[in-house]
Amino acid sequence: MTPIHVIGGGLAGSEAAWQIAQAGVPVVLHEMRPHRGTPAHQTGDLAELVCSNSFRADDWEANAVGLLHAEMRRAGSLIMTCGDAHQTPAGGALAVDRVGFAQAVTARLEAAANVTIAREEVAAIPAAWGSVVVATGPLTSPALTETILSLTGEDQLAFFDAIAPIVHLDSIDMGVAWRQSRYDKPGPGGDAAAYINCPLDRDQYEGFIDAILAGPKSEFREWENVPYFDGCLPIEVMAERGRETPRHGPMKPVGLSNAHRPDVKPWAVVQLRQDNALGTLWNMVGFQTKLKHAAQTEIFRTIPGMERAVFARLGGLHRNTFINSPRLLDAQLRLKADPRLRFAGQITGVEGYVESAAIGLAAGRLAAAERLGAALDPPPPTTALGALIGHITGGHLSGGSFQPMNINYGLLPPIEAPAARGRGERGRARKRAVGVRALADIDRWLGADARAAAE
Ligand SMILES: Cc1cc2nc3c(=O)[nH]c(=O)nc-3n(C[C@H](O)[C@H](O)[C@H](O)COP(=O)(O)OP(=O)(O)OC[C@H]3O[C@@H](n4cnc5c(N)ncnc54)[C@H](O)[C@@H]3O)c2cc1C
């Protein structure tokens, strides 16, 4: 059988190669380190963790990334197996000894049947490779970046992410905020109430500007030194250019009338736009920021209507290479323009070690099933894995502003909460119910996968 080629031996590529080999399909894993480095990696090990050593919360009943862990363990994930074997104490989180973890992943792949590791940079993708998984991550080598650009087009590949915070809809106080598009203009979807608006009076605006100017910011590392595009200036940089600048930019109040107090003209308005097809997640328009995460939570909760905001993700700006997956990839993670290529990991627009490995896991299984001539659907949208794939291959809504995403409950279809007394208890019961449904559905999908491979 001709092999599947996986380019990049990071979190996603190592997991993809493992899953392919476990399905009995030969795989060549191409990793350019140690011959050619990246600005962040330090070793030649596969699956090196470039920064923190945490896989985050490990509780499938209460946390979406914990649910992803649980699903991946059921799928025989190499990354989770080695993570579990090299745990360090971290309370409810799964943290790992980074050296032991990466060495274990490397050793398991070096010893695995069906796996060949080629220590080389892939600059161009040979036409003879019939099935390829591209998993070269946020620091894809410049030569391969050029190749990807030629496949996707200039405007479909980003070089850094400029992320505005994303808020869970049910945490916004709609007794203060209201739905309206500026000048009641219907958008392409025909909706004149496409935005959620939060009003600020003059004192609130001045206090808000003081807070974002004074708040602690993360600094770029030297290699992260990317120029700001005018279209995605951090909100605090905008305020540094002039206290009134945000009020003439993303916070302008024109064309909007407060539905709760039509007689009072807001001095400024924070707008949120729907971010996913389910309508559960809303992003703060124009609020990309380098404020530290704790400061973002504190300051953005002073915005009227957002006092109890729960953030699905906070803002940031990083060096990152990722493609416009919702436009470019099909539900099987294949490039529509060249379906022999699949993409996996951070380059698909997911964010985080665990999410990157999870997409590698799915890409590996889908590629192996295809090579074996078996039809395998992507994981169901009720699973954390399926929800993540659904988001990057179609669930995300905001067209040109696709930005990397962590797994979170807002990506999964809502479920009726079992009866419980308090608000907190209801929330916990709902998360548990989502987890129970997801684990049952991932088991069914894994069963289907095993059946497809056996036929
Ligand atoms: C500086 C930095 C810090 C981060 N910190 C965190 C964090 O603390 N926690 C977190 O959850 N996420 C973090 N991330 C985000 C992300 O989760 C990680 O980058 C993660 O490693 C992504 O997994 P991946 O497999 O997609 O890419 P990677 O793990 O980066 O793997 C890609 C691999 O491809 C190789 N490669 C690149 N180009 C080629 C080529 N042309 N040919 C052959 N091989 C190639 C690279 O050497 C690398 O080994 C960070 C990202 C960066 C850039």
The ligand as a Tripos MOL2 file, in Angstrom:
@<TRIPOS>MOLECULE
LIG
   53    58     1     0     0
SMALL
NO_CHARGES

@<TRIPOS>ATOM
      1 C1          5.1260   30.5810   20.7160 C.3       1 LIG1
      2 C2          3.8820   29.8010   20.8520 C.ar      1 LIG1
      3 C3          3.4480   29.4690   22.1110 C.ar      1 LIG1
      4 C4          2.2900   28.6920   22.2780 C.ar      1 LIG1
      5 N1          1.9090   28.3690   23.5290 N.ar      1 LIG1
      6 C5          0.8520   27.5640   23.7110 C.ar      1 LIG1
      7 C6          0.4990   27.1440   25.0330 C.ar      1 LIG1
      8 O1          1.1350   27.5160   26.0080 O.2       1 LIG1
      9 N2         -0.5680   26.3130   25.1770 N.ar      1 LIG1
     10 C7         -1.2850   25.8820   24.1230 C.ar      1 LIG1
     11 O2         -2.2290   25.1080   24.3160 O.2       1 LIG1
     12 N3         -0.9800   26.2800   22.8530 N.ar      1 LIG1
     13 C8          0.0700   27.1140   22.6250 C.ar      1 LIG1
     14 N4          0.3990   27.5210   21.3630 N.ar      1 LIG1
     15 C9         -0.5000   27.2040   20.2320 C.3       1 LIG1
     16 C10        -0.4700   25.7800   19.6770 C.3       1 LIG1
     17 O3         -1.2650   24.9820   20.4700 O.3       1 LIG1
     18 C11         0.8470   25.1330   19.5490 C.3       1 LIG1
     19 O4          1.5810   25.9030   18.6500 O.3       1 LIG1
     20 C12         0.7750   23.6860   19.0460 C.3       1 LIG1
     21 O5          2.0560   23.1560   19.1150 O.3       1 LIG1
     22 C13         0.1960   23.5420   17.6590 C.3       1 LIG1
     23 O6          0.2850   22.1980   17.2380 O.3       1 LIG1
     24 P1          0.5800   21.8420   15.7050 P.3       1 LIG1
     25 O7          0.8130   20.3910   15.6360 O.co2     1 LIG1
     26 O8         -0.4570   22.4340   14.8490 O.co2     1 LIG1
     27 O9          1.9300   22.6230   15.3940 O.3       1 LIG1
     28 P2          3.4000   22.3220   16.0070 P.3       1 LIG1
     29 O10         3.3080   21.6270   17.2860 O.co2     1 LIG1
     30 O11         4.1410   23.6250   15.9410 O.co2     1 LIG1
     31 O12         4.0130   21.3080   14.9620 O.3       1 LIG1
     32 C14         4.3340   21.6720   13.6480 C.3       1 LIG1
     33 C15         5.6000   20.9440   13.2650 C.3       1 LIG1
     34 O13         5.8280   21.1140   11.8700 O.3       1 LIG1
     35 C16         7.2140   21.2750   11.6500 C.3       1 LIG1
     36 N5          7.3540   21.9480   10.3450 N.ar      1 LIG1
     37 C17         7.0290   23.2290   10.0240 C.ar      1 LIG1
     38 N6          7.2230   23.4330    8.7020 N.ar      1 LIG1
     39 C18         7.6840   22.2480    8.1910 C.ar      1 LIG1
     40 C19         8.0590   21.8240    6.8780 C.ar      1 LIG1
     41 N7          7.9940   22.6490    5.8310 N.pl3     1 LIG1
     42 N8          8.4720   20.5450    6.7060 N.ar      1 LIG1
     43 C20         8.5540   19.6700    7.7600 C.ar      1 LIG1
     44 N9          8.2140   20.0440    9.0180 N.ar      1 LIG1
     45 C21         7.7700   21.3060    9.2290 C.ar      1 LIG1
     46 C22         7.6780   22.0580   12.8690 C.3       1 LIG1
     47 O14         9.0630   21.8890   13.0880 O.3       1 LIG1
     48 C23         6.8320   21.4380   13.9880 C.3       1 LIG1
     49 O15         7.4760   20.3690   14.6090 O.3       1 LIG1
     50 C24         1.5360   28.2800   21.1450 C.ar      1 LIG1
     51 C25         1.9720   28.6440   19.8720 C.ar      1 LIG1
     52 C26         3.1320   29.3840   19.7260 C.ar      1 LIG1
     53 C27         3.5890   29.7370   18.3530 C.3       1 LIG1
@<TRIPOS>BOND
     1     1     2 1
     2     2     3 ar
     3     2    52 ar
     4     3     4 ar
     5     4     5 ar
     6     4    50 ar
     7     5     6 ar
     8     6     7 ar
     9     6    13 1
    10     7     8 2
    11     7     9 ar
    12     9    10 ar
    13    10    11 2
    14    10    12 ar
    15    12    13 ar
    16    13    14 ar
    17    14    15 1
    18    14    50 ar
    19    15    16 1
    20    16    17 1
    21    16    18 1
    22    18    19 1
    23    18    20 1
    24    20    21 1
    25    20    22 1
    26    22    23 1
    27    23    24 1
    28    24    25 2
    29    24    26 1
    30    24    27 1
    31    27    28 1
    32    28    29 2
    33    28    30 1
    34    28    31 1
    35    31    32 1
    36    32    33 1
    37    33    34 1
    38    33    48 1
    39    34    35 1
    40    35    36 1
    41    35    46 1
    42    36    37 ar
    43    36    45 ar
    44    37    38 ar
    45    38    39 ar
    46    39    40 ar
    47    39    45 ar
    48    40    41 1
    49    40    42 ar
    50    42    43 ar
    51    43    44 ar
    52    44    45 ar
    53    46    47 1
    54    46    48 1
    55    48    49 1
    56    50    51 ar
    57    51    52 ar
    58    52    53 1
@<TRIPOS>SUBSTRUCTURE
     1 LIG1         1 GROUP 0 **** ****
